[in-house]
Amino acid sequence: MSRTLLQVTRNAVVRTRAAVAAVAISGLLATGLQAQAALGTVFIGKHTLTFQSSELTRAAGAELTTLFGVAYGRRYGQATDATRMTMVLRGTARPFEASNAGVFDGSAALGVNHDVRIVPGLSVAASAGAGAMAWGDDEARTGRLRLTFPVNAGAAYDIRVGRATIAPFAMATLARYDMRNYLDDVRTSSHKGWDGAYTIGTSLRLSEVVLTSSRIVGEYGMPNRSRWAFSAGISF
């Protein structure tokens, strides 16, 4: 693995650990792909373990990058409570063995879900937290690090179809980002700003099995400003 990706990833890990420690004290936490943390992550039991796949479109859509990883979620409170807190930790990556460029995407999030009792099946949610995405190109000896600190808010609606439940959801995201570019482990440029994006998707749950598909649109630093994500797992 190139020194560039190692250095970029090391920077991401250090800053993510600092963010996690600070947020654990204040009680809030989240990230870019974790717009799903409050709505797209379905809790039937208190725990959820999923395998995830997400994609990035690069070079104006000419190149498709696929990441694979896992996510763990924990619900606080009873399933019958109108208001529940959730925590989600997620990590996805593409190793150098797949190509000459590696990618790592990690995040942590805390969310709050509330069932709207006057409209059965409707729930609203919000989450906040931190995430880090790192790219590294072994041949070009370049790297890129994108830190995000987003706040998300949205809604979902449960539709019963026999024994299954389908829940379309939508969520808006406002994030503070820090984009950094590297050459031979030396930072060459950086850019900070505010970014807005939205996520739309659908979850399907049957007994303990949960499937979720979503699209994130408008993220800064994504060449096509759009990416898909898919997860499959169990809640227990």
Secondary structure, DSSP 8 states (H G I E B T S, - for coil): --HHHHHHHHHHHHHHHHHHHHHHHHT-B--SGGGGGTTTS--SSSEEEEEEEEEEEETTTTEEEEEEEEEEEEEES-TT-SEEEEEEEEEEEE-GGGSSEEEEEEEEEEEEEEE-TTSTTEEEEEEEEEEEEEEEETTTTEEEEEEEEEEEEEEEE-EEETTEEEEEEEEEEEEEEEEEEEETTEEEEEEEEEEEEEEEEEEEEETTEEEEEEEEE--TT-TTSEEEEEEEEEE-
